Amino acid sequence: MACRWALGSASLASVSFHGLPPSFTPRTPWSILPLGNMNSLIIGTRGSALALAQTRWVASALRKAHPGLNIEERVIRTTGDAAADAPLASLGSVGLFTSELERALLDGDVDIAVHSMKDLPTESPAELAVVAVPQREDPRDALVLPEGQNVDPQELQELPLPPGAVVATCSLRRRAQLAAGRPDLSFAEIRGNVDTRLRKLDSGQFSACVLASAGLIRLGLADRAALPLAPALCTPAPGQGALAVQARADRPELAQLVSVIHHADTWAASTAERAVLRLLGGGCQVPMGAFARVDGGRLAMIVRLADPFGRQVIRVDAEGDPRDPEAVARVAAAALRQQGADRFLEAHTG
């Protein structure tokens, strides 16, 4: 999938996002890595179709890099999975889809865990580490219309919806950002896996729903009536479209094993995005979007923070050295605070 990004005054070049890795080429053959007697790996994963697709992407890449490596997938049910019908805001905001996986790592039940980066808390146990960040899939949100509608899959700068349309989303970030541009819209809460959400949409319950483009692509649903939203219209969640491979910090052989799928530019971008959220003291339910990418040797980032009702949105742009994404995040966080970010966050938490 090719697209063109515009971050503030910086126009970024065409970029491709990649799904399953048929062309994946490991940087270092396993046969020359000093991994001792390690010949098997247990990967912890959630049991949803999307989580399994993501884990199998990682497993496929690792098998290609390490011929002969025996990989077992172990499904672990998380709090967010167990309460699939409850509004996310009612469940709290930290570790809904990750805490049980992290516990399995700490207990030694699994060797590594594969997370959606946007679900991973910005603060994790000191005993754990993110040991690889694979290349990112399309990070944009997508406006999904009922099955059968003819759409032009060009990136949207505005929403092609009639006045008063009902948009389904469980994300306060999406709701607030879209309401800022279209206060006439109504919003409905929606939970469940992607198939469940699409069935509800196709049954006529809503005019449209908003999902992550990456999830649709990884599930083989890229041909759905889905329209990618420009980051300036609906800025993605920090880390959206990226995966995080987590392991115990005292298992350096695992870090070395998975290093072949690490993508430095994705690490820099997602680290900067998530660092802004951490510096502002927000969780994954805060209506803040951040999107960064490396272009021309520079890390450029757009951050948008909305009040909970979408009545006001503040935006900052920051750039810097991709080798120091935390510095870029500090610039962005300071600029947000100068524009009143703390007031927005107090309105959300209060």
BELFENDA-V216725 format. One line per field, one symbol per residue. phi: phi as a letter, one per 20 degrees, with the letter a starting at -180 (. if undefined). psi: psi as a letter, one per 20 degrees, with the letter a starting at -180 (. if undefined). burial: 1 if it has 16 or more other ideal C-beta (glycine too) atoms within 10 Angstrom, else 0. Layout:
phi=???
psi=???
burial=???
This chain:
phi=.dbcdcdleeeefgcdddegefdfcffcfgfdefdmefcbbddebfefgffffffffffffffffcgnfeddececedgfffdfeeggfeencdmgdcgfffffffemfceccddfgfefgfddgffdbedacfffegeffceddggnfecefefeebeedfgmfddeaddfgfffffffecfffdccfbcoffgffffffffnfcfacdcfggffffemdfegfddfeggfebfffgnfnddcedbffedfffgfgeffdfcfffgfffffffffgffemddfeffcdbccbebmncedcdcccdfgdmfbcdcccbbrfffcffffffffffffffeogfffffffee
psi=pqrpqoocipoqrqqqqqcqmhjpoqhpqhijpmjcjojqppppqrjqhgghgghhggggghhhhmpipppppoppprghhhlhiqphhiiriokhjhghghhhghijhqgrqpqphiipqiprqhiqqoiqorpqroiqqpoprqpippqokqppirplqqpjqpppqjphggggghhhhmiiqqqqpprrrgggghggghijhrhrrprphgggghjkkhjrmpoppphignprqpjpiqqpoqrqhjmhhghhgihijpoghgggghggghhggghikraijpmpqppqqppkjqoppppppqrhjjhqpqqqpqrapiimhhgghhgggghghhjkhhhghhhgh.
burial=00101010000000001110100101000100100001001111110101111111111111011100101011010101100000010000001111111111100001111111111111010001111111111111111111000000001100101000101111111111111101001010011011001101110001111111111111101001111111111111111111111111101001111111111011111111111111110111111111111110001111111111010011110111010010011111101110001001100100
